[in-house]
């Protein structure tokens, strides 16, 4: 379960995204897409978006970029972003 979004003090998921995909850049794209498509359906509260990712082999720079639009949506809705690194 690479990305889950839930209310901070709840075990009930609001969304599960990028199932089976562990590449951070793909996950950021999926999170942004979901935020843009679903932000109007959520009320501002205290959410957690947790991205579980694996490090790219031989990574030497570059990587995922979270857009200002996505960060703005997360700020308005009260979504904290957790980045959880996992070994292969």
N, CA, C and O of each residue as an XYZ file, in Angstrom:
352
protein
N       0.848     -1.179      0.000
C       0.000      0.000      0.000
C       0.892      1.240      0.000
O       1.077      1.871      1.041
N       1.432      1.584     -1.137
C       2.348      2.714     -1.192
C       1.788      4.066     -0.768
O       2.527      4.826     -0.144
N       0.562      4.417     -1.053
C       0.040      5.704     -0.583
C      -1.302      5.474      0.095
O      -2.203      4.860     -0.476
N      -1.424      5.972      1.317
C      -2.750      6.011      1.917
C      -3.017      7.419      2.424
O      -2.107      8.147      2.822
N      -4.288      7.774      2.396
C      -4.740      9.054      2.928
C      -5.830      8.735      3.924
O      -6.766      7.996      3.618
N      -5.708      9.298      5.127
C      -6.691      9.031      6.168
C      -6.802     10.233      7.087
O      -5.941     11.113      7.092
N      -7.877     10.258      7.865
C      -7.992     11.260      8.916
C      -6.948     10.948      9.970
O      -6.671      9.780     10.243
N      -6.374     11.965     10.558
C      -5.235     11.790     11.462
C      -5.528     10.869     12.640
O      -4.669     10.066     13.006
N      -6.669     10.953     13.224
C      -6.964     10.146     14.416
C      -7.936      9.005     14.115
O      -8.767      8.647     14.949
N      -7.820      8.452     12.939
C      -8.715      7.389     12.510
C      -7.913      6.320     11.783
O      -6.846      6.599     11.237
N      -8.421      5.116     11.777
C      -7.811      4.051     10.990
C      -8.545      3.831      9.683
O      -8.216      2.912      8.932
N      -9.529      4.658      9.404
C     -10.314      4.536      8.182
C      -9.655      5.338      7.061
O      -9.414      6.538      7.195
N      -9.371      4.658      5.962
C      -8.717      5.304      4.838
C      -9.700      6.131      4.020
O     -10.837      5.719      3.791
N      -9.253      7.288      3.588
C     -10.008      8.124      2.653
C      -9.691      7.653      1.236
O     -10.566      7.644      0.370
N      -8.428      7.258      1.001
C      -8.014      6.775     -0.316
C      -6.775      5.901     -0.190
O      -5.955      6.084      0.710
N      -6.655      4.951     -1.107
C      -5.455      4.130     -1.281
C      -5.037      4.318     -2.737
O      -5.832      4.084     -3.648
N      -3.811      4.734     -2.955
C      -3.350      5.065     -4.304
C      -2.066      4.324     -4.648
O      -1.325      3.891     -3.765
N      -1.820      4.186     -5.938
C      -0.564      3.629     -6.464
C      -0.248      2.254     -5.877
O       0.900      1.964     -5.539
N      -1.262      1.422     -5.762
C      -1.053      0.084     -5.203
C      -0.026     -0.684     -6.027
O      -0.142     -0.775     -7.249
N       0.970     -1.231     -5.356
C       1.991     -2.013     -6.021
C       3.067     -1.198     -6.716
O       3.986     -1.773     -7.300
N       2.979      0.108     -6.671
C       3.978      0.980     -7.304
C       4.805      1.631     -6.200
O       4.259      2.307     -5.328
N       6.113      1.430     -6.239
C       6.983      1.907     -5.169
C       7.913      3.026     -5.604
O       8.752      3.465     -4.818
N       7.783      3.501     -6.851
C       8.635      4.579     -7.349
C       8.062      5.926     -6.921
O       6.901      6.225     -7.199
N       8.860      6.723     -6.256
C       8.397      7.980     -5.673
C       7.840      8.941     -6.722
O       6.806      9.567     -6.487
N       8.498      9.072     -7.865
C       8.008     10.024     -8.872
C       6.619      9.635     -9.374
O       5.773     10.507     -9.571
N       6.370      8.345     -9.583
C       5.043      7.877     -9.990
C       4.015      8.172     -8.892
O       2.906      8.624     -9.180
N       4.383      7.920     -7.658
C       3.468      8.134     -6.544
C       3.105      9.603     -6.377
O       1.947      9.921     -6.106
N       4.069     10.502     -6.533
C       3.788     11.930     -6.433
C       2.809     12.337     -7.526
O       1.886     13.110     -7.268
N       2.995     11.827     -8.745
C       2.050     12.119     -9.833
C       0.645     11.638     -9.488
O      -0.332     12.349     -9.721
N       0.546     10.441     -8.938
C      -0.758      9.890     -8.567
C      -1.406     10.703     -7.446
O      -2.608     10.965     -7.483
N      -0.613     11.101     -6.453
C      -1.137     11.915     -5.361
C      -1.647     13.251     -5.897
O      -2.740     13.682     -5.531
N      -0.875     13.909     -6.756
C      -1.304     15.184     -7.331
C      -2.587     15.027     -8.130
O      -3.512     15.827     -7.993
N      -2.644     13.995     -8.965
C      -3.853     13.749     -9.758
C      -5.059     13.575     -8.852
O      -6.118     14.153     -9.094
N      -4.890     12.767     -7.796
C      -5.994     12.505     -6.870
C      -6.413     13.792     -6.156
O      -7.606     14.063     -6.017
N      -5.447     14.578     -5.707
C      -5.766     15.829     -5.009
C      -6.575     16.759     -5.902
O      -7.584     17.316     -5.471
N      -6.137     16.928     -7.137
C      -6.820     17.831     -8.063
C      -8.235     17.335     -8.361
O      -9.173     18.129     -8.420
N      -8.389     16.027     -8.548
C      -9.697     15.459     -8.891
C     -10.653     15.384     -7.701
O     -11.867     15.405     -7.902
N     -10.147     15.298     -6.475
C     -11.005     15.032     -5.320
C     -11.044     16.124     -4.263
O     -11.780     15.995     -3.284
N     -10.282     17.183     -4.427
C     -10.190     18.200     -3.370
C     -11.532     18.856     -3.061
O     -11.782     19.233     -1.916
N     -12.380     18.995     -4.043
C     -13.694     19.625     -3.826
C     -14.621     18.745     -2.981
O     -15.581     19.242     -2.392
N     -14.336     17.450     -2.922
C     -15.189     16.508     -2.183
C     -14.770     16.333     -0.723
O     -15.456     15.652      0.039
N     -13.645     16.944     -0.325
C     -13.138     16.795      1.040
C     -13.362     18.071      1.836
O     -13.279     19.175      1.297
N     -13.645     17.910      3.116
C     -13.745     19.070      4.001
C     -12.398     19.256      4.697
O     -11.696     18.280      4.964
N     -12.042     20.482      4.984
C     -10.787     20.755      5.693
C     -10.829     20.066      7.056
O     -11.828     20.142      7.771
N      -9.744     19.400      7.404
C      -9.671     18.666      8.668
C      -8.194     18.426      8.982
O      -7.343     19.260      8.676
N      -7.901     17.286      9.593
C      -6.532     16.878      9.906
C      -6.314     15.522      9.253
O      -6.741     14.496      9.781
N      -5.647     15.521      8.101
C      -5.404     14.309      7.330
C      -3.922     13.972      7.336
O      -3.064     14.808      7.619
N      -3.656     12.703      7.010
C      -2.303     12.228      6.766
C      -2.291     11.593      5.379
O      -3.142     10.762      5.062
N      -1.330     11.985      4.560
C      -1.038     11.289      3.309
C       0.332     10.657      3.505
O       1.325     11.368      3.662
N       0.395      9.345      3.498
C       1.647      8.623      3.729
C       2.062      7.932      2.442
O       1.350      7.074      1.920
N       3.227      8.321      1.940
C       3.780      7.698      0.740
C       4.882      6.737      1.179
O       5.889      7.152      1.752
N       4.679      5.452      0.904
C       5.687      4.436      1.168
C       6.455      4.180     -0.114
O       5.862      3.758     -1.106
N       7.758      4.422     -0.122
C       8.518      4.298     -1.361
C       9.822      3.553     -1.131
O      10.299      3.427     -0.003
N      10.386      3.063     -2.228
C      11.703      2.426     -2.214
C      12.681      3.331     -2.940
O      12.321      3.992     -3.915
N      13.906      3.358     -2.468
C      14.952      4.150     -3.101
C      15.321      3.535     -4.446
O      15.412      2.313     -4.573
N      15.531      4.383     -5.449
C      15.964      3.906     -6.754
C      17.404      3.418     -6.666
O      18.248      4.050     -6.031
N      17.670      2.301     -7.302
C      19.043      1.806     -7.349
C      19.906      2.806     -8.088
O      19.495      3.332     -9.123
N      21.064      3.070     -7.589
C      22.048      3.960     -8.178
C      21.498      5.374     -8.421
O      21.917      6.048     -9.361
N      20.589      5.807     -7.599
C      20.055      7.166     -7.716
C      21.158      8.171     -7.408
O      21.911      8.001     -6.449
N      21.249      9.214     -8.223
C      22.270     10.234     -7.973
C      21.726     11.637     -8.166
O      22.471     12.532     -8.568
N      20.496     11.845     -7.900
C      19.929     13.190     -7.994
C      18.607     13.168     -8.720
O      18.134     12.124     -9.169
N      18.022     14.346     -8.824
C      16.719     14.433     -9.474
C      15.658     13.792     -8.611
O      15.848     13.611     -7.409
N      14.563     13.456     -9.212
C      13.514     12.763     -8.478
C      12.185     13.460     -8.589
O      11.957     14.265     -9.491
N      11.318     13.141     -7.666
C       9.934     13.613     -7.683
C       9.825     15.075     -7.271
O      10.600     15.559     -6.446
N       8.855     15.770     -7.855
C       8.596     17.161     -7.521
C       7.118     17.304     -7.183
O       6.254     16.920     -7.971
N       6.831     17.855     -6.011
C       5.466     18.142     -5.593
C       5.155     19.577     -6.008
O       5.836     20.508     -5.579
N       4.132     19.759     -6.836
C       3.837     21.075     -7.403
C       3.246     22.028     -6.367
O       2.668     21.591     -5.371
N       3.393     23.324     -6.605
C       2.763     24.308     -5.727
C       1.242     24.126     -5.644
O       0.649     24.353     -4.590
N       0.611     23.720     -6.748
C      -0.840     23.486     -6.735
C      -1.208     22.382     -5.751
O      -2.150     22.529     -4.972
N      -0.467     21.277     -5.785
C      -0.739     20.165     -4.872
C      -0.467     20.573     -3.428
O      -1.235     20.233     -2.528
N       0.635     21.308     -3.206
C       0.946     21.752     -1.845
C      -0.122     22.701     -1.323
O      -0.471     22.654     -0.143
N      -0.643     23.561     -2.188
C      -1.707     24.484     -1.797
C      -2.969     23.735     -1.390
O      -3.589     24.053     -0.375
N      -3.342     22.744     -2.180
C      -4.529     21.931     -1.864
C      -4.331     21.239     -0.519
O      -5.232     21.233      0.320
N      -3.150     20.656     -0.318
C      -2.871     19.963      0.937
C      -2.943     20.926      2.119
O      -3.480     20.578      3.170
N      -2.410     22.125      1.956
C      -2.468     23.121      3.023
C      -3.891     23.523      3.353
O      -4.251     23.616      4.526
N      -4.702     23.761      2.344
C      -6.104     24.167      2.554
C      -6.912     23.077      3.247
O      -7.793     23.367      4.057
N      -6.607     21.819      2.924
C      -7.368     20.704      3.495
C      -6.789     20.193      4.815
O      -7.429     19.395      5.500
N      -5.587     20.642      5.177
C      -4.960     20.175      6.411
C      -4.344     18.794      6.271
O      -4.443     17.967      7.178
N      -3.699     18.544      5.120
C      -3.077     17.246      4.861
C      -1.584     17.327      5.157
O      -0.863     18.114      4.543
N      -1.121     16.500      6.110
C       0.305     16.349      6.393
C       0.854     15.263      5.477
O       0.202     14.242      5.257
N       2.051     15.485      4.943
C       2.676     14.510      4.064
C       3.768     13.759      4.812
O       4.714     14.358      5.323
N       3.625     12.453      4.867
C       4.641     11.589      5.457
C       5.345     10.870      4.298
O       4.690     10.408      3.363
N       6.664     10.778      4.363
C       7.445     10.019      3.394
C       8.084      8.852      4.126
O       8.986      9.039      4.942
N       7.611      7.641      3.829
C       8.069      6.432      4.528
C       8.923      5.607      3.581
O       8.436      5.057      2.593
N      10.205      5.533      3.903
C      11.155      4.818      3.069
C      11.183      3.339      3.453
O      11.260      2.998      4.633
N      11.120      2.469      2.449
C      11.146      1.031      2.670
C      12.273      0.398      1.872
O      12.597      0.861      0.778
N      12.869     -0.655      2.412
C      13.837     -1.430      1.661
C      13.086     -2.298      0.679
O      11.886     -2.533      0.823
N      13.796     -2.766     -0.308
C      13.175     -3.611     -1.344
C      12.461     -4.778     -0.741
O      11.883     -5.589     -1.465
